[in-house]
Structure formats: C-alpha cells, structure tokens
C-alpha cells in the first residue's frame, strides 16, 4: 500500500497516544476503521441500488 506522506502524517497524528505502550490509541483507531468501513458499505449499497 502506497500512502502519501501527508496522509500518513495526518493518520499518525489522529491515532497517536503517549499514554499507550504501543504508541496509538486503540479505541480511536478502531472507531476510525469502523467508520470508514461503514462509509464503504454505504457507497457499495448505493452502487448496487443505482439504476443501470
């Protein structure tokens, strides 16, 4: 996967946590992932239901 540096830095800032031993906020990370998956699902449903 090729991610441009600006996007990489933005994502890194969103999920970073100094309080976590692994350096990321796991809850926030999962919320972002689930939110994006829901957006993808909505787009797929819209495409499936679009008139041909």
N, CA, C and O atoms as CSV, one atom per row, in Angstrom:
chain,resi,resn,atom,element,x,y,z
A,1,UNK,N,N,0.846,-1.164,0.000
A,1,UNK,CA,C,0.000,0.000,0.000
A,1,UNK,C,C,0.895,1.232,0.000
A,1,UNK,O,O,1.820,1.347,0.805
A,2,UNK,N,N,0.613,2.123,-0.888
A,2,UNK,CA,C,1.405,3.345,-1.010
A,2,UNK,C,C,0.575,4.512,-0.484
A,2,UNK,O,O,-0.438,4.878,-1.080
A,3,UNK,N,N,1.004,5.092,0.628
A,3,UNK,CA,C,0.306,6.225,1.231
A,3,UNK,C,C,1.222,7.441,1.157
A,3,UNK,O,O,2.381,7.389,1.568
A,4,UNK,N,N,0.679,8.542,0.622
A,4,UNK,CA,C,1.499,9.747,0.544
A,4,UNK,C,C,1.828,10.231,1.959
A,4,UNK,O,O,1.083,9.969,2.903
A,5,UNK,N,N,2.933,10.928,2.093
A,5,UNK,CA,C,3.455,11.332,3.400
A,5,UNK,C,C,2.477,12.219,4.167
A,5,UNK,O,O,2.359,12.098,5.386
A,6,UNK,N,N,1.784,13.100,3.472
A,6,UNK,CA,C,0.826,13.996,4.140
A,6,UNK,C,C,-0.316,13.191,4.776
A,6,UNK,O,O,-0.696,13.450,5.918
A,7,UNK,N,N,-0.857,12.220,4.039
A,7,UNK,CA,C,-1.924,11.369,4.581
A,7,UNK,C,C,-1.407,10.529,5.737
A,7,UNK,O,O,-2.082,10.375,6.755
A,8,UNK,N,N,-0.218,9.994,5.575
A,8,UNK,CA,C,0.408,9.183,6.623
A,8,UNK,C,C,0.539,9.989,7.910
A,8,UNK,O,O,0.186,9.509,8.987
A,9,UNK,N,N,1.050,11.217,7.796
A,9,UNK,CA,C,1.235,12.073,8.969
A,9,UNK,C,C,-0.097,12.426,9.626
A,9,UNK,O,O,-0.197,12.471,10.852
A,10,UNK,N,N,-1.116,12.674,8.810
A,10,UNK,CA,C,-2.439,13.006,9.338
A,10,UNK,C,C,-3.006,11.826,10.141
A,10,UNK,O,O,-3.516,12.011,11.246
A,11,UNK,N,N,-2.914,10.631,9.585
A,11,UNK,CA,C,-3.401,9.442,10.279
A,11,UNK,C,C,-2.596,9.204,11.551
A,11,UNK,O,O,-3.158,8.886,12.599
A,12,UNK,N,N,-1.292,9.359,11.453
A,12,UNK,CA,C,-0.427,9.163,12.614
A,12,UNK,C,C,-0.819,10.107,13.751
A,12,UNK,O,O,-0.879,9.689,14.907
A,13,UNK,N,N,-1.085,11.368,13.434
A,13,UNK,CA,C,-1.479,12.333,14.453
A,13,UNK,C,C,-2.836,11.986,15.059
A,13,UNK,O,O,-3.054,12.182,16.255
A,14,UNK,N,N,-3.746,11.469,14.233
A,14,UNK,CA,C,-5.075,11.112,14.727
A,14,UNK,C,C,-5.040,9.979,15.739
A,14,UNK,O,O,-5.780,10.010,16.722
A,15,UNK,N,N,-4.198,8.985,15.518
A,15,UNK,CA,C,-4.234,7.790,16.366
A,15,UNK,C,C,-3.130,7.746,17.419
A,15,UNK,O,O,-3.121,6.836,18.247
A,16,UNK,N,N,-2.213,8.686,17.413
A,16,UNK,CA,C,-1.086,8.691,18.345
A,16,UNK,C,C,-1.542,8.861,19.792
A,16,UNK,O,O,-2.470,9.618,20.078
A,17,UNK,N,N,-0.879,8.147,20.700
A,17,UNK,CA,C,-1.139,8.294,22.125
A,17,UNK,C,C,0.148,8.080,22.902
A,17,UNK,O,O,0.771,7.023,22.804
A,18,UNK,N,N,0.548,9.087,23.676
A,18,UNK,CA,C,1.714,8.943,24.545
A,18,UNK,C,C,1.422,8.031,25.731
A,18,UNK,O,O,2.341,7.490,26.346
A,19,UNK,N,N,0.146,7.863,26.048
A,19,UNK,CA,C,-0.254,7.062,27.201
A,19,UNK,C,C,-0.265,5.564,26.915
A,19,UNK,O,O,-0.275,4.753,27.842
A,20,UNK,N,N,-0.262,5.199,25.648
A,20,UNK,CA,C,-0.323,3.787,25.272
A,20,UNK,C,C,1.072,3.198,25.133
A,20,UNK,O,O,1.968,3.852,24.600
A,21,UNK,N,N,1.268,1.962,25.607
A,21,UNK,CA,C,2.592,1.340,25.462
A,21,UNK,C,C,2.977,1.069,24.002
A,21,UNK,O,O,4.160,0.934,23.690
A,22,UNK,N,N,1.990,0.991,23.115
A,22,UNK,CA,C,2.286,0.764,21.700
A,22,UNK,C,C,2.272,2.054,20.881
A,22,UNK,O,O,2.545,2.034,19.681
A,23,UNK,N,N,1.953,3.180,21.535
A,23,UNK,CA,C,2.040,4.470,20.857
A,23,UNK,C,C,0.806,4.911,20.099
A,23,UNK,O,O,0.809,5.974,19.479
A,24,UNK,N,N,-0.267,4.098,20.138
A,24,UNK,CA,C,-1.508,4.506,19.471
A,24,UNK,C,C,-2.687,4.320,20.414
A,24,UNK,O,O,-2.639,3.511,21.340
A,25,UNK,N,N,-3.737,5.078,20.165
A,25,UNK,CA,C,-4.989,4.953,20.900
A,25,UNK,C,C,-5.823,3.893,20.173
A,25,UNK,O,O,-6.386,4.162,19.112
A,26,UNK,N,N,-5.899,2.701,20.742
A,26,UNK,CA,C,-6.570,1.579,20.079
A,26,UNK,C,C,-8.055,1.847,19.856
A,26,UNK,O,O,-8.597,1.510,18.803
A,27,UNK,N,N,-8.712,2.450,20.841
A,27,UNK,CA,C,-10.144,2.725,20.702
A,27,UNK,C,C,-10.387,3.688,19.543
A,27,UNK,O,O,-11.245,3.442,18.696
A,28,UNK,N,N,-9.633,4.782,19.508
A,28,UNK,CA,C,-9.784,5.763,18.439
A,28,UNK,C,C,-9.479,5.130,17.078
A,28,UNK,O,O,-10.176,5.391,16.098
A,29,UNK,N,N,-8.440,4.301,17.025
A,29,UNK,CA,C,-8.062,3.623,15.789
A,29,UNK,C,C,-9.201,2.745,15.281
A,29,UNK,O,O,-9.527,2.767,14.094
A,30,UNK,N,N,-9.800,1.978,16.175
A,30,UNK,CA,C,-10.903,1.099,15.776
A,30,UNK,C,C,-12.134,1.891,15.351
A,30,UNK,O,O,-12.827,1.498,14.413
A,31,UNK,N,N,-12.411,2.994,16.025
A,31,UNK,CA,C,-13.547,3.831,15.631
A,31,UNK,C,C,-13.344,4.375,14.220
A,31,UNK,O,O,-14.276,4.376,13.415
A,32,UNK,N,N,-12.138,4.835,13.917
A,32,UNK,CA,C,-11.842,5.350,12.569
A,32,UNK,C,C,-12.020,4.244,11.531
A,32,UNK,O,O,-12.628,4.468,10.484
A,33,UNK,N,N,-11.495,3.060,11.813
A,33,UNK,CA,C,-11.604,1.935,10.877
A,33,UNK,C,C,-13.062,1.565,10.649
A,33,UNK,O,O,-13.492,1.398,9.508
A,34,UNK,N,N,-13.825,1.436,11.731
A,34,UNK,CA,C,-15.235,1.063,11.599
A,34,UNK,C,C,-16.009,2.132,10.844
A,34,UNK,O,O,-16.858,1.812,10.012
A,35,UNK,N,N,-15.725,3.397,11.127
A,35,UNK,CA,C,-16.395,4.491,10.426
A,35,UNK,C,C,-16.122,4.423,8.916
A,35,UNK,O,O,-17.038,4.571,8.108
A,36,UNK,N,N,-14.864,4.201,8.550
A,36,UNK,CA,C,-14.518,4.115,7.130
A,36,UNK,C,C,-15.184,2.903,6.476
A,36,UNK,O,O,-15.648,2.987,5.339
A,37,UNK,N,N,-15.233,1.779,7.193
A,37,UNK,CA,C,-15.902,0.594,6.647
A,37,UNK,C,C,-17.388,0.849,6.439
A,37,UNK,O,O,-17.962,0.392,5.450
A,38,UNK,N,N,-18.012,1.570,7.355
A,38,UNK,CA,C,-19.425,1.911,7.202
A,38,UNK,C,C,-19.633,2.816,5.989
A,38,UNK,O,O,-20.616,2.660,5.264
A,39,UNK,N,N,-18.723,3.755,5.764
A,39,UNK,CA,C,-18.813,4.613,4.582
A,39,UNK,C,C,-18.701,3.788,3.302
A,39,UNK,O,O,-19.440,4.013,2.344
A,40,UNK,N,N,-17.778,2.840,3.292
A,40,UNK,CA,C,-17.601,1.968,2.124
A,40,UNK,C,C,-18.858,1.142,1.890
A,40,UNK,O,O,-19.307,0.989,0.754
A,41,UNK,N,N,-19.421,0.612,2.966
A,41,UNK,CA,C,-20.639,-0.185,2.850
A,41,UNK,C,C,-21.782,0.643,2.271
A,41,UNK,O,O,-22.523,0.164,1.413
A,42,UNK,N,N,-21.926,1.876,2.732
A,42,UNK,CA,C,-22.981,2.748,2.211
A,42,UNK,C,C,-22.767,3.036,0.728
A,42,UNK,O,O,-23.726,3.058,-0.043
A,43,UNK,N,N,-21.538,3.254,0.333
A,43,UNK,CA,C,-21.248,3.520,-1.080
A,43,UNK,C,C,-21.544,2.294,-1.935
A,43,UNK,O,O,-22.089,2.420,-3.032
A,44,UNK,N,N,-21.193,1.113,-1.444
A,44,UNK,CA,C,-21.472,-0.120,-2.183
A,44,UNK,C,C,-22.977,-0.338,-2.323
A,44,UNK,O,O,-23.456,-0.722,-3.390
A,45,UNK,N,N,-23.718,-0.093,-1.248
A,45,UNK,CA,C,-25.173,-0.234,-1.319
A,45,UNK,C,C,-25.768,0.734,-2.334
A,45,UNK,O,O,-26.666,0.370,-3.093
A,46,UNK,N,N,-25.267,1.969,-2.348
A,46,UNK,CA,C,-25.752,2.956,-3.307
A,46,UNK,C,C,-25.463,2.513,-4.734
A,46,UNK,O,O,-26.304,2.673,-5.619
A,47,UNK,N,N,-24.276,1.957,-4.962
A,47,UNK,CA,C,-23.942,1.461,-6.300
A,47,UNK,C,C,-24.803,0.265,-6.704
A,47,UNK,O,O,-25.228,0.158,-7.854
A,48,UNK,N,N,-25.053,-0.625,-5.756
A,48,UNK,CA,C,-25.876,-1.795,-6.034
A,48,UNK,C,C,-27.312,-1.419,-6.331
A,48,UNK,O,O,-27.980,-2.089,-7.119
A,49,UNK,N,N,-27.796,-0.347,-5.707
A,49,UNK,CA,C,-29.187,0.073,-5.879
A,49,UNK,C,C,-29.371,1.116,-6.972
A,49,UNK,O,O,-30.499,1.518,-7.255
A,50,UNK,N,N,-28.294,1.556,-7.583
A,50,UNK,CA,C,-28.380,2.570,-8.644
A,50,UNK,C,C,-28.996,1.967,-9.895
A,50,UNK,O,O,-28.702,0.827,-10.255
A,51,UNK,N,N,-29.845,2.731,-10.548
A,51,UNK,CA,C,-30.401,2.239,-11.819
A,51,UNK,C,C,-29.307,2.080,-12.866
A,51,UNK,O,O,-28.344,2.846,-12.906
A,52,UNK,N,N,-29.471,1.100,-13.687
A,52,UNK,CA,C,-28.438,0.837,-14.700
A,52,UNK,C,C,-28.674,1.589,-15.974
A,52,UNK,O,O,-27.890,1.469,-16.916
